[in-house]
Amino acid sequence: MIALLDAVSPSSAPSSEAWTESAPPTAAFLAEGDAEPLAALVGDTLSPRFCAWRGASGRRYIVSVYEPDACPAYCDAVLIAVAVSPDGRRQALTLTDTGVFPEPVLARLARSFAQSRGGSCGRVEFHLHLLAASPAERREALDDLRAAAPYAARS
């Protein structure tokens, strides 16, 4: 029992020195169209596979990042089609719910960006948010993300 108390005693509490990690980008910066990296994965090999988008409410939506031709067909997911500029900045182009039949949604978007916009918007990625479990949660997430990126097209 004494060892347990020693483990949580004030003498073993972390020091109160200033936090040295820089703050994440502000919501205003993200509203311009960029996704933010996940701080927990910085420097890890998984870092390019995940990022977060911030809605107008300030809520963060964690997404998995895929090339359009390698994107898995998850039912009932929030999908963000994203243009990636040469300097690495990301801008949401289209936000949609993949629905019950995601294959046609993914194929249509991949074809659309490959043919008409692929050249003008640079590289395209598909970002999937899988944590919105119900239709209402997906609609809320899409509305929040659209409000932060009003220039993104609806699909």
RADAWO-V56781 format. One record per residue. N is the residue number from 1. RES is the residue in three letters. PSI is psi in whole degrees, 0 to 359 (999 if undefined). Layout:
N|RES|PSI  N|RES|PSI
This chain:
1|MET|321  2|ILE|320  3|ALA|321  4|LEU|316  5|LEU|322  6|ASP|326  7|ALA|334  8|VAL|10  9|SER|157  10|PRO|332  11|SER|338  12|SER|6  13|ALA|151  14|PRO|153  15|SER|160  16|SER|23  17|GLU|158  18|ALA|145  19|TRP|126  20|THR|346  21|GLU|137  22|SER|155  23|ALA|151  24|PRO|165  25|PRO|150  26|THR|163  27|ALA|325  28|ALA|319  29|PHE|315  30|LEU|327  31|ALA|339  32|GLU|347  33|GLY|16  34|ASP|147  35|ALA|157  36|GLU|143  37|PRO|160  38|LEU|119  39|ALA|326  40|ALA|341  41|LEU|3  42|VAL|128  43|GLY|354  44|ASP|155  45|THR|339  46|LEU|349  47|SER|315  48|PRO|346  49|ARG|349  50|PHE|148  51|CYS|183  52|ALA|143  53|TRP|144  54|ARG|128  55|GLY|174  56|ALA|332  57|SER|346  58|GLY|350  59|ARG|141  60|ARG|140  61|TYR|110  62|ILE|133  63|VAL|154  64|SER|139  65|VAL|131  66|TYR|152  67|GLU|146  68|PRO|321  69|ASP|352  70|ALA|9  71|CYS|126  72|PRO|150  73|ALA|78  74|TYR|132  75|CYS|148  76|ASP|51  77|ALA|159  78|VAL|125  79|LEU|130  80|ILE|117  81|ALA|130  82|VAL|133  83|ALA|134  84|VAL|119  85|SER|164  86|PRO|332  87|ASP|4  88|GLY|354  89|ARG|146  90|ARG|140  91|GLN|129  92|ALA|131  93|LEU|317  94|THR|139  95|LEU|132  96|THR|164  97|ASP|130  98|THR|339  99|GLY|195  100|VAL|331  101|PHE|83  102|PRO|336  103|GLU|311  104|PRO|326  105|VAL|311  106|LEU|316  107|ALA|317  108|ARG|315  109|LEU|317  110|ALA|316  111|ARG|317  112|SER|313  113|PHE|329  114|ALA|322  115|GLN|302  116|SER|320  117|ARG|347  118|GLY|316  119|GLY|322  120|SER|334  121|CYS|3  122|GLY|210  123|ARG|142  124|VAL|139  125|GLU|155  126|PHE|128  127|HIS|125  128|LEU|125  129|HIS|115  130|LEU|2  131|LEU|357  132|ALA|106  133|ALA|334  134|SER|162  135|PRO|322  136|ALA|319  137|GLU|320  138|ARG|318  139|ARG|317  140|GLU|316  141|ALA|315  142|LEU|316  143|ASP|318  144|ASP|316  145|LEU|320  146|ARG|323  147|ALA|330  148|ALA|336  149|ALA|69  150|PRO|344  151|TYR|349  152|ALA|134  153|ALA|150  154|ARG|143  155|SER|999
